Each structure stands twice: as C-alpha cells, then as structure tokens.
C-alpha cells in the first residue's frame, strides 16, 4: 500500500509525496512505516494522539494531541533545537488523517503546518 502525504506551511510552501509503506493494525491503533528522502519514518495513530518519528537526515519525534502543546527535539546535519508543538486540529478520516499545528521556538511562532495523510492502493 501507499501513503500520499501532502503538507502546506504558513510560508506558502507545499509538498506532496507518495511513499510505499507497511501498515500494522493493533488493538492500540495503527502504525505506518516507510522510508523517504529524510530517512526512516513511522506514524502511530492512537485513540487520542498521533506520533511521527523520523530517523535519518532529519531526526525528530513529534507528538500531536488535539488542542494540546508538546515539545520535540529536531536535529539535522545543519541544526538542532527543541521546539514546542501546538496541535490546532487533529481529525482521523476514513482512510487517513489530517493534522494542523504550529511550531514555536520559545514564545516565537516559527511555522504553521497542515498535513493530510491518505491511504491508497496504487
């Protein structure tokens, strides 16, 4: 199966990628595993939270809880920093997920991002 991952940020930058992935469904939720240009990626969709892990060129673990703030560490070959993530919208859809969130460095908002993740079979 594949995932189509589309994102848009507050600077108007849009990204779309189709990745080959493995899906695992358990009593706790859904796990998608795939690789892209940034490295190995895992998306965990649980009842009240989503977690996105990246390991490779980009290293981060982001936790999304609707209406909540969490912190995450972001590391690339060029920078490393700890940020605050504020989830503004989180919707599980029939074959995917929608996330809206803002990233803060201290009190300064550095970006707003919307991500749509959809399952496709070809």
ZIGI-V644795 format. One record per residue. RES is the residue in one small letter. NEAR is the number of other C-alpha atoms within 8 Angstrom. D_LAST is the distance of its C-alpha to the last C-alpha in Angstrom with 2 decimals. Layout:
# ZIGI-V644795
RES:NEAR:D_LAST / RES:NEAR:D_LAST
This chain:
# ZIGI-V644795
x:10:6.97 / x:12:6.93 / x:12:9.65 / x:13:10.54 / x:13:14.27 / x:11:16.62 / x:11:20.35 / x:11:23.58 / x:11:27.05 / x:8:30.59 / x:5:31.12 / x:6:28.49 / x:7:26.11 / x:8:22.43 / x:8:19.54 / x:8:15.77 / x:7:13.46 / x:8:9.91 / x:11:10.60 / x:9:9.55 / x:11:11.62 / x:9:13.53 / x:9:14.61 / x:7:18.13 / x:8:19.89 / x:6:23.70 / x:4:26.66 / x:7:26.91 / x:10:23.43 / x:12:19.92 / x:11:19.30 / x:11:16.28 / x:11:16.92 / x:11:15.48 / x:11:17.12 / x:8:17.41 / x:5:20.34 / x:10:22.56 / x:11:22.31 / x:11:21.27 / x:12:20.11 / x:12:20.26 / x:12:19.92 / x:11:22.05 / x:10:22.09 / x:9:25.37 / x:6:27.44 / x:6:29.33 / x:10:27.86 / x:11:24.91 / x:12:25.29 / x:12:23.42 / x:11:24.60 / x:13:24.26 / x:11:26.05 / x:8:26.42 / x:9:27.39 / x:12:27.28 / x:12:28.80 / x:12:28.88 / x:11:28.58 / x:11:28.22 / x:11:29.04 / x:14:28.39 / x:12:30.63 / x:10:30.86 / x:8:34.08 / x:9:35.12 / x:10:35.85 / x:11:34.91 / x:10:35.55 / x:12:33.43 / x:11:34.22 / x:13:32.28 / x:11:32.85 / x:9:31.77 / x:6:33.78 / x:5:35.43 / x:7:36.20 / x:8:36.47 / x:7:37.39 / x:9:37.33 / x:12:36.02 / x:12:36.08 / x:14:32.94 / x:13:33.50 / x:15:30.68 / x:11:31.21 / x:10:28.28 / x:12:25.89 / x:7:23.78 / x:7:21.42 / x:7:19.14 / x:4:17.34 / x:6:13.98 / x:10:15.33 / x:11:18.47 / x:13:20.73 / x:12:23.52 / x:12:26.46 / x:12:29.03 / x:13:31.94 / x:12:33.09 / x:13:36.84 / x:10:39.02 / x:6:42.12 / x:5:42.93 / x:6:41.09 / x:9:37.69 / x:8:35.69 / x:10:32.35 / x:11:30.45 / x:11:26.69 / x:11:24.01 / x:11:20.58 / x:12:17.64 / x:11:14.98 / x:10:12.05 / x:10:9.52 / x:8:5.90 / x:5:3.82 / x:4:0.00
